[in-house]
Amino acid sequence: MPSRRIERINHLLRQEIADLLTREVKDATLHSALISITDVETSSDLRSAKVYFSVYGDEEEIKAAEAHLKRASGFLHHNLKERLDLRHTPYLEFVVDRSLARGDRIMRLMRTIEEERGHQEP
């Protein structure tokens, strides 16, 4: 379990990255896609951080957003360095978070089962 300090840094990074993506990044693909920064996991030495994101769309949109986020990681790192007062600004690694899509699929399956049960009852 991360320390309280790391948790605060994770939360701060998540907020700042989301803000930078909406206000500063001038990439049409990232602006047109519905991207959510779901979580950040910073290493204990603050040298690297995994940034989990989800994209509302099909697999092609997810892959395009992932490629553009990886391309923008240097820009984001530079801006985070200016915005945050940290000894080490972590280098960002973007990871697709598929938990929202899995949760949605499970909910759709549960609704289908409920509908089938409703049709079978006399």
N, C-alpha and C positions, 0 to 999 in steps of 0.2 A: 504494500500500500504506500502510495507516495506521501511525502511529508506535507504538512500544511502549507509550507512555502511553495513547494512544487505545484500543489493544487491551485494556489492563488495565481501563480505564473501561467499555468494551463488555462485558467479562466480568462486572464488578461489577454493572453495570446489569441484565444478563440475570438474574443470581442474585437481586438485590433485587426486581425486578419479579415474577419467579416466586414468590418468598416472599410478597410483598404480595398477589398474586392468590389464593394458597392460604390465607393467614392473616387478612388484613385486609379484603378486598373482600367486602361483604355483598350481592352480587348473585346471586340464585338461578340465573340463566342461566349465569353464569360458573362457578358451583360445580358445576352439573350437566353442563356440557360438559367434555370431555377436551381441555384447552388446553395446548399446549407452547410455551414461548418458545424459538424455535430460534436466533435471532441478533439482535444489536443492532449498528447502524452509526451511530456518533456523528459529527456533523460536526466538522471540525477546530477550530472556534471554541467547541465544546461548547454551542451554543445549541439544537440540535435532534438528535433521534435517531430513526431508523427502527427500530421493534421488529417483527421478523418472528415470526409465530406460526402454528402449525398447529392444526387442530381435527379430532378424530376424529369424523366424522359426515358427513351429507349436506350438500348446498349450502345448504339452509335453516338448518341449525345453524351453518354457517360464517358466513353473513350475520348471524345473530342475535348470535353471539359477537363479530363485528367491530363491530357497532353498539354493543354493551355495553362493549367495550374502549375505543372512542372516547369514549363517555360517561364512563368511569371515568378517562380520561387526566389530568384535572385533579386528582382525588383521588390518583392515583399520583404525579404530579409533586410535589404538596405533601408526600406522605410520603417521597419520595426526597430532597427538600430537607432534611427533618429527619434522615434516616438517614445521608446521605452528606456528607462534608466536601469539597464542590466549590465553586469560585468561582461557577460557573454550572451550575445543574441543567438539563439539556436538556428541552425540550418534546418530548413523545412523539407519534410518528405510527405507528399500527399498520398493518401490511401483512401480508396473508395470504401465507404461505409454502406454495406448492403442490408443492414439490420432493418431499416425502415421498409424497404421493398419486401423483405421476408415477412415482416409483421403484417403488411398489407395483404400479402398472398394468403397468410394464415387466416386473416379476418374474412377474406373472400371465400375461402374454403369452408369456414364455419357457417357463413351465411348460406352457402349452397346446401350444406348438410341440413340446416334448419328448414330451408324451403322444401327439401325432399321429404323430411319428416312431416311437414305440414300437409303435403299432398298425399301421404300414405295413411294418415289418420282418417277414420270414417266420420 
